[in-house]
Amino acid sequence: MTPLVIGALGIVALFVLILLQVPIGFAMIIVGVVGYALQAGWGPAVTILASEPSGLLASVDLATVPLFLLMGTFASAAGFSRDVYNAAAALLGHRRGGLAYATSGGCAAFGAVCGSSTATAATFAKAALPEMLRRGYAEGFSTGTIAAGGTLKSLIPPSIVMILYCIVSRTFIFDLFIAALVPAVLVITLNLVTIWIVVRFNPSVAPALERISWSERRVALKAATPVMLLMIAVFGGLYSGVFTVNEAASVAAVLSLLFAVARGRLSLEALWEGLRESAGATAMIYIIIIGASVFTYLITLARVPEALIGLVGSWQVTPLLIIFSLLIAYLILGAVFDEISAMLITLPFVLPIIEKLGYDAIWWGILNVVVIELGMIIPPIGIIVFVLHGLAPKISLGTIYRGVMPFIIADLVLLALLTVFPEISLWLPRTLKA
C-alpha cells in the first residue's frame, strides 16, 4: 500500500473507533500500535507502547499542565473571578456597554490565572450574567460577550492548548508564549471594538447605568489586588527570565493556594473537589498526548508526511492558498469534532507541510490556537455555547449563537490578519532573540 492509503486507512479506523465511543486517546493508541505492528511487527509496536508513556510521564514540560490546572482551581476557589469582574464593572459600568467591557476584560484577566476556557466562561456566567440581565442587558448580547470572553483564555499565556501544541510539535513553550502576546492584545482589542460597534448601532442591548462613587471603586479595586499581584509575580517572573515556564507554573499554583487560604475561601470540601477535577483533567490530557505520540509513530513509519509534501508540491497554487485551505478544513472539522483532538490528530500530517512551505512552526501554533478558539463558539457545536446554555437554560441556543456572531466575525478577522501577516506573531520573539 502507498503511504497515503496507509494514512487514510489510519484516519478512517480512528474515526470508526471514536464513533464507537472509544475515548480519543485510547483510539489513537489502538490505531497507532496495530498499524505499526502490521508494518514492523508486534515486538517494536509493544516496545513503543511501553516507551512512549514512560517518556511522556517523565516530561518536565508536560508537568506544567497539572500545575496550571491547580492554579485555576485555587483561583476559582479564592473568588478571583468575581473580584476581577466587580473591579472592572466599578470602573466601566456607568458607560453604555460598560458591563460587557468589564466582562471581556475580566475574562482576559481571570483567564491569565485559569487553565481552562470553559471554566472561565462558566465562572463568568455565574458572576456576570445575572448582573447584566438584572440591569437590562439583552440576553443574546450578554451571553455572547461571556462566550467570546471565555475563548480569550486560549490565546492568553499560560494556555494549556499552547503547551499541548508545543509538546507534540517539539517547539519551545516559552517561544510560543512570547509569540502569543501581540495576538492576545489584538484579540482583546477586537472584542472591545466589537462591543463598541454593537452598542453603538443597537443601544437597546446595553443601557447606560449610574456612575458609582470613588469610595466604592476603591473597595472593588482593593478586593481585586490579589489577582493583580498573582499576575505580576507569575508573568513578571516568567517574561523577565527569573522563572522558567515550569517554575512559573509552580509559583502560580502555590500563590493561588495561599491567597485562597488567606481569604478563608478554601474549605476541605472545595480543596478535595478541586484536586479531583484537576487530576481527572490531567489524566485525560496525558492519555490524549500519549495517544497522539503513538499515532505519530505510525504516520512517520508509513512516510505519510513525505508523501503529502510531494502531493502538495505538485499543486500549482500559492502557499497562502494552501494555508487558507487548511484553516477552512480545520474550521469544518471543528464543527463536528473536538478542536484540540483535531489539532493533535492532524499535526503529524500538517506540520511538515507547513514547514516545507517555508512557514514557522510557532506561527502555525498561533493559528491553531485561534482556530480552536473559534471552534469553541462556532455553530453547530460550540462547546462554550452549550456550557452557557446549560447554566442558563431559559436562554435558547439560537439566542446565544446570535449574540456571539459578531465576535465570531472578529475572530475571523484576526485569523485572516495573522495568516496574511505572520510578523504579527513572529516579530516579538525575533526581536527578543536579536
C-alpha positions as CSV (number, residue, x, y, z in Angstrom):
1,M,0.0,0.0,0.0
2,T,1.1,3.6,-0.7
3,P,1.8,5.9,2.3
4,L,-1.3,8.0,1.5
5,V,-3.5,4.9,1.6
6,I,-2.0,3.8,4.9
7,G,-2.6,7.3,6.3
8,A,-6.2,7.4,5.0
9,L,-6.9,3.9,6.5
10,G,-5.4,5.0,9.8
11,I,-7.7,8.1,9.9
12,V,-10.8,6.1,8.9
13,A,-10.0,3.5,11.6
14,L,-9.6,6.3,14.2
15,F,-12.9,7.8,13.3
16,V,-14.7,4.5,13.5
17,L,-13.3,3.9,17.0
18,I,-14.4,7.4,18.0
19,L,-17.9,6.8,16.6
20,L,-18.0,3.6,18.7
21,Q,-17.5,5.8,21.8
22,V,-13.8,4.8,22.3
23,P,-12.1,7.8,24.1
24,I,-9.9,9.7,21.7
25,G,-6.6,9.0,23.5
26,F,-7.2,5.2,23.6
27,A,-8.4,5.3,20.0
28,M,-5.1,6.8,18.8
29,I,-3.2,4.3,20.9
30,I,-5.0,1.3,19.4
31,V,-4.7,2.6,15.8
32,G,-1.1,3.5,16.3
33,V,0.0,0.2,17.8
34,V,-1.9,-2.0,15.4
35,G,-0.8,0.0,12.4
36,Y,2.8,0.0,13.5
37,A,2.6,-3.8,14.2
38,L,1.2,-4.5,10.7
39,Q,4.2,-2.7,9.2
40,A,7.1,-3.5,11.6
41,G,5.9,-6.4,13.7
42,W,4.4,-6.7,17.2
43,G,7.7,-6.6,19.0
44,P,8.6,-3.0,18.1
45,A,4.9,-2.0,18.4
46,V,4.8,-3.2,22.0
47,T,8.1,-1.5,22.7
48,I,6.6,1.8,21.7
49,L,3.6,1.2,23.8
50,A,6.0,0.9,26.8
51,S,8.5,3.6,26.0
52,E,6.2,6.5,24.9
53,P,4.0,6.6,28.1
54,S,7.0,6.4,30.4
55,G,8.8,9.1,28.4
56,L,5.9,11.5,28.5
57,L,5.1,10.8,32.1
58,A,8.7,11.9,32.9
59,S,8.4,15.0,30.7
60,V,9.2,18.2,32.7
61,D,7.4,20.4,30.1
62,L,4.2,18.3,30.4
63,A,4.3,18.7,34.2
64,T,3.2,22.3,33.7
65,V,-0.3,21.2,32.7
66,P,-1.4,19.9,36.2
67,L,0.3,22.9,37.9
68,F,-1.6,25.4,35.8
69,L,-4.8,23.5,36.2
70,L,-4.3,23.6,40.0
71,M,-3.7,27.4,39.7
72,G,-7.1,27.7,38.1
73,T,-8.7,25.6,40.7
74,F,-7.4,27.6,43.6
75,A,-8.0,30.9,41.8
76,S,-11.7,29.9,41.4
77,A,-11.9,28.9,45.0
78,A,-10.4,32.2,46.1
79,G,-13.2,34.1,44.2
80,F,-10.8,35.9,41.9
81,S,-13.3,35.9,39.0
82,R,-16.0,37.8,41.0
83,D,-13.3,40.2,42.3
84,V,-11.9,41.0,38.9
85,Y,-15.4,41.4,37.4
86,N,-16.6,43.7,40.2
87,A,-13.5,45.9,39.9
88,A,-13.9,46.2,36.1
89,A,-17.6,46.9,36.5
90,A,-16.9,49.6,39.1
91,L,-14.7,51.4,36.6
92,L,-16.7,50.9,33.4
93,G,-20.2,50.0,34.5
94,H,-21.6,53.6,34.0
95,R,-20.7,53.6,30.3
96,R,-23.1,52.2,27.7
97,G,-22.0,48.6,27.3
98,G,-19.8,49.0,30.4
99,L,-20.6,45.7,31.9
100,A,-19.8,44.0,28.6
101,Y,-16.4,45.7,28.6
102,A,-16.0,44.7,32.2
103,T,-16.9,41.1,31.4
104,S,-14.5,40.9,28.4
105,G,-11.6,42.4,30.4
106,G,-12.4,40.3,33.5
107,C,-12.4,37.1,31.4
108,A,-9.0,38.1,30.0
109,A,-7.6,38.8,33.4
110,F,-9.1,35.7,35.0
111,G,-8.1,33.7,32.0
112,A,-4.4,34.5,32.8
113,V,-4.8,32.7,36.1
114,C,-7.1,29.9,35.0
115,G,-6.2,26.8,32.9
116,S,-9.5,26.4,31.1
117,S,-11.5,28.4,28.6
118,T,-14.8,26.5,29.5
119,A,-14.1,27.1,33.2
120,T,-13.6,30.8,32.6
121,A,-16.8,31.1,30.6
122,A,-18.7,29.0,33.2
123,T,-17.4,31.1,36.1
124,F,-18.3,34.4,34.5
125,A,-21.7,33.0,33.5
126,K,-22.3,32.8,37.3
127,A,-20.6,36.1,38.2
128,A,-21.6,38.4,35.4
129,L,-24.7,37.1,33.6
130,P,-27.1,37.6,36.5
131,E,-25.9,41.2,36.9
132,M,-26.0,42.0,33.2
133,L,-29.6,40.7,32.9
134,R,-30.7,42.4,36.1
135,R,-29.5,45.7,34.7
136,G,-31.4,45.4,31.4
137,Y,-28.8,43.9,29.1
138,A,-30.1,41.8,26.2
139,E,-29.8,38.0,26.7
140,G,-28.0,37.4,23.4
141,F,-25.6,40.2,23.9
142,S,-24.8,39.2,27.5
143,T,-24.2,35.5,26.7
144,G,-22.3,36.3,23.5
145,T,-19.9,38.6,25.4
146,I,-19.3,35.9,28.0
147,A,-18.8,33.2,25.4
148,A,-16.3,35.3,23.5
149,G,-14.5,36.3,26.7
150,G,-14.1,32.7,27.7
151,T,-12.3,31.9,24.4
152,L,-9.7,34.6,25.2
153,K,-8.1,32.1,27.5
154,S,-6.8,30.0,24.6
155,L,-4.6,32.8,23.4
156,I,-3.5,34.3,26.7
157,P,-0.5,32.6,28.3
158,P,-0.3,30.3,30.2
159,S,-2.5,28.3,27.8
160,I,-3.0,24.6,28.1
161,V,-3.6,24.5,24.3
162,M,-0.3,26.1,23.6
163,I,1.5,23.7,25.9
164,L,-0.1,20.7,24.2
165,Y,0.9,22.1,20.8
166,C,4.5,22.5,21.9
167,I,4.7,19.1,23.3
168,V,3.5,17.4,20.1
169,S,5.3,19.7,17.7
170,R,8.5,19.7,19.8
171,T,8.8,23.5,19.9
172,F,9.7,25.6,22.9
173,I,6.8,26.6,25.2
174,F,8.3,29.9,26.1
175,D,8.7,30.9,22.4
176,L,5.0,30.3,21.8
177,F,4.0,32.2,24.9
178,I,6.0,35.2,23.7
179,A,4.6,34.9,20.2
180,A,1.1,34.9,21.6
181,L,1.4,38.3,23.4
182,V,0.7,40.6,20.5
183,P,-2.1,38.4,19.0
184,A,-3.6,38.3,22.6
185,V,-3.6,42.1,22.8
186,L,-5.1,42.2,19.3
187,V,-7.9,39.8,20.0
188,I,-8.8,41.6,23.3
189,T,-8.9,44.9,21.3
190,L,-11.1,43.4,18.6
191,N,-13.5,42.1,21.2
192,L,-13.8,45.5,22.8
193,V,-14.2,47.2,19.4
194,T,-16.9,44.6,18.6
195,I,-18.8,45.5,21.8
196,W,-18.5,49.2,20.9
197,I,-19.9,48.7,17.4
198,V,-22.8,46.5,18.7
199,V,-23.9,49.0,21.4
200,R,-23.4,52.0,19.0
201,F,-25.7,50.5,16.4
202,N,-28.2,48.9,18.8
203,P,-28.1,50.9,22.1
204,S,-31.1,48.9,23.5
205,V,-28.9,45.8,24.1
206,A,-26.9,47.6,26.8
207,P,-28.5,50.5,28.7
208,A,-26.3,53.1,30.4
209,L,-26.1,52.8,34.2
210,E,-25.5,55.1,37.1
211,R,-21.9,56.0,38.0
212,I,-20.8,54.7,41.4
213,S,-18.8,56.7,43.9
214,W,-15.0,56.6,44.0
215,S,-15.1,55.1,47.5
216,E,-17.0,52.1,46.2
217,R,-14.5,51.9,43.3
218,R,-11.6,51.8,45.7
219,V,-13.2,49.0,47.6
220,A,-13.7,46.9,44.5
221,L,-10.1,47.6,43.3
222,K,-8.7,46.6,46.7
223,A,-10.6,43.3,46.5
224,A,-9.0,42.6,43.1
225,T,-5.5,43.3,44.3
226,P,-4.5,39.7,44.9
227,V,-5.3,38.8,41.3
228,M,-3.0,41.6,40.1
229,L,-0.3,40.5,42.5
230,L,-0.5,36.9,41.2
231,M,-0.3,38.1,37.6
232,I,2.6,40.3,38.3
233,A,4.5,37.7,40.2
234,V,3.9,34.9,37.7
235,F,4.2,36.8,34.4
236,G,6.8,39.3,35.6
237,G,9.0,36.4,36.7
238,L,8.3,34.4,33.6
239,Y,9.0,37.1,31.0
240,S,11.9,38.7,32.9
241,G,13.7,35.4,32.9
242,V,13.6,34.9,36.6
243,F,11.3,31.8,36.2
244,T,11.3,29.1,33.7
245,V,7.8,28.0,32.5
246,N,7.8,25.1,34.9
247,E,8.9,27.3,37.8
248,A,6.2,29.9,36.9
249,A,3.6,27.2,36.9
250,S,4.7,26.0,40.4
251,V,4.8,29.6,41.8
252,A,1.3,30.2,40.3
253,A,-0.2,27.1,41.9
254,V,1.4,27.9,45.3
255,L,0.5,31.6,45.3
256,S,-3.1,31.0,44.3
257,L,-3.4,28.3,47.1
258,L,-2.0,30.8,49.7
259,F,-4.4,33.5,48.6
260,A,-7.4,31.1,48.8
261,V,-6.4,30.0,52.3
262,A,-5.6,33.6,53.5
263,R,-9.0,34.7,52.4
264,G,-10.7,31.9,54.2
265,R,-12.5,30.7,51.0
266,L,-10.9,27.2,50.6
267,S,-12.8,24.6,52.6
268,L,-11.6,21.0,52.7
269,E,-14.5,20.0,50.6
270,A,-13.6,22.6,47.9
271,L,-10.0,21.6,48.1
272,W,-10.8,17.9,47.6
273,E,-13.2,18.7,44.7
274,G,-10.7,20.9,43.0
275,L,-7.9,18.3,43.3
276,R,-10.2,15.6,42.0
277,E,-11.2,17.7,39.0
278,S,-7.6,18.7,38.2
279,A,-6.5,15.1,38.5
280,G,-9.2,14.0,36.1
281,A,-8.4,16.7,33.6
282,T,-4.7,15.9,33.8
283,A,-5.3,12.2,33.3
284,M,-7.4,12.9,30.2
285,I,-4.8,15.2,28.7
286,Y,-1.9,12.8,29.4
287,I,-3.8,10.0,27.7
288,I,-4.5,12.1,24.6
289,I,-0.9,13.2,24.4
290,I,0.3,9.6,24.7
291,G,-2.2,8.5,22.1
292,A,-1.0,11.3,19.7
293,S,2.6,10.3,20.2
294,V,1.9,6.7,19.4
295,F,-0.2,7.6,16.4
296,T,2.7,9.8,15.2
297,Y,4.9,6.7,15.1
298,L,2.5,5.0,12.6
299,I,2.4,8.1,10.4
300,T,6.2,8.5,10.5
301,L,6.9,4.8,9.7
302,A,4.5,4.9,6.8
303,R,6.2,8.0,5.4
304,V,2.9,9.8,5.2
305,P,4.3,13.3,5.7
306,E,6.8,12.9,2.9
307,A,4.0,11.6,0.5
308,L,1.8,14.6,1.4
309,I,4.6,17.1,0.9
310,G,5.2,15.6,-2.5
311,L,1.5,15.8,-3.3
312,V,1.2,19.4,-2.2
313,G,4.4,20.3,-4.1
314,S,2.8,19.1,-7.3
315,W,-0.1,21.6,-6.9
316,Q,0.2,24.8,-9.0
317,V,-1.1,27.1,-6.3
318,T,0.4,29.7,-4.0
319,P,1.4,28.7,-0.4
320,L,-1.0,31.2,1.1
321,L,-3.9,29.5,-0.7
322,I,-2.8,26.1,0.8
323,I,-2.7,27.7,4.3
324,F,-6.2,29.2,3.9
325,S,-7.5,25.8,2.6
326,L,-6.1,24.1,5.7
327,L,-7.7,26.6,8.0
328,I,-11.1,26.2,6.4
329,A,-10.7,22.4,6.7
330,Y,-9.9,22.9,10.4
331,L,-13.0,25.1,10.9
332,I,-15.2,22.5,9.2
333,L,-13.6,19.7,11.2
334,G,-14.0,21.6,14.4
335,A,-17.7,22.0,13.7
336,V,-18.2,18.2,14.1
337,F,-15.2,17.2,16.2
338,D,-13.3,18.3,19.3
339,E,-10.9,21.0,18.2
340,I,-8.0,20.1,20.4
341,S,-8.2,16.4,19.4
342,A,-8.4,17.5,15.7
343,M,-5.2,19.5,16.2
344,L,-3.3,16.7,17.8
345,I,-4.5,14.1,15.3
346,T,-3.7,16.2,12.2
347,L,-0.4,17.8,13.4
348,P,1.8,14.9,12.3
349,F,0.4,15.3,8.7
350,V,0.1,19.1,8.6
351,L,3.2,20.5,10.3
352,P,5.7,19.0,7.8
353,I,3.7,20.6,5.0
354,I,3.7,24.0,6.8
355,E,7.5,23.9,7.4
356,K,8.1,22.7,3.8
357,L,6.2,25.7,2.5
358,G,8.6,27.9,4.5
359,Y,6.4,28.9,7.4
360,D,7.4,28.9,11.1
361,A,6.0,26.2,13.5
362,I,5.5,28.9,16.1
363,W,3.3,30.9,13.7
364,W,1.3,27.8,12.8
365,G,0.8,27.2,16.6
366,I,-0.7,30.6,17.0
367,L,-3.1,30.0,14.1
368,N,-4.1,26.6,15.6
369,V,-4.9,28.3,18.9
370,V,-7.1,30.9,17.1
371,V,-8.9,28.2,15.1
372,I,-9.5,26.3,18.4
373,E,-10.8,29.5,20.0
374,L,-13.2,29.9,17.1
375,G,-14.3,26.3,17.2
376,M,-15.4,26.8,20.9
377,I,-18.1,29.2,19.8
378,I,-18.9,28.5,16.2
379,P,-22.1,26.6,15.2
380,P,-23.3,23.9,15.2
381,I,-21.4,22.6,18.3
382,G,-19.5,25.4,20.1
383,I,-18.7,23.8,23.5
384,I,-18.8,27.1,25.4
385,V,-22.2,28.0,23.9
386,F,-23.5,24.7,25.2
387,V,-21.9,25.3,28.6
388,L,-23.7,28.7,28.9
389,H,-27.0,27.2,27.7
390,G,-26.6,24.5,30.5
391,L,-26.1,27.2,33.1
392,A,-28.9,29.5,31.7
393,P,-31.4,27.0,30.2
394,K,-34.0,29.7,29.8
395,I,-31.8,31.4,27.1
396,S,-32.1,29.4,23.9
397,L,-29.1,28.2,21.9
398,G,-30.3,30.3,19.0
399,T,-30.2,33.4,21.1
400,I,-26.7,32.7,22.3
401,Y,-25.4,32.0,18.8
402,R,-26.9,35.2,17.5
403,G,-25.2,37.1,20.4
404,V,-21.9,35.5,19.7
405,M,-21.9,36.0,15.9
406,P,-20.3,39.5,15.9
407,F,-17.4,38.0,18.0
408,I,-17.1,35.2,15.5
409,I,-16.6,37.7,12.8
410,A,-14.0,39.5,14.9
411,D,-12.1,36.2,15.3
412,L,-12.3,35.5,11.6
413,V,-10.7,39.0,11.0
414,L,-8.0,38.1,13.5
415,L,-7.3,34.8,11.8
416,A,-7.1,36.5,8.4
417,L,-4.7,39.2,9.7
418,L,-2.4,36.6,11.4
419,T,-2.4,34.4,8.3
420,V,-1.6,37.2,5.8
421,F,0.9,39.0,8.1
422,P,2.9,36.3,10.0
423,E,5.1,39.0,11.5
424,I,2.3,39.9,13.9
425,S,3.1,36.7,15.7
426,L,6.8,36.4,15.0
427,W,8.0,40.0,15.4
428,L,8.3,39.9,19.2
429,P,10.1,36.5,19.6
430,R,12.6,37.5,16.8
431,T,13.2,40.9,18.4
432,L,13.9,39.4,21.8
433,K,16.3,36.9,20.3
434,A,18.2,39.5,18.3
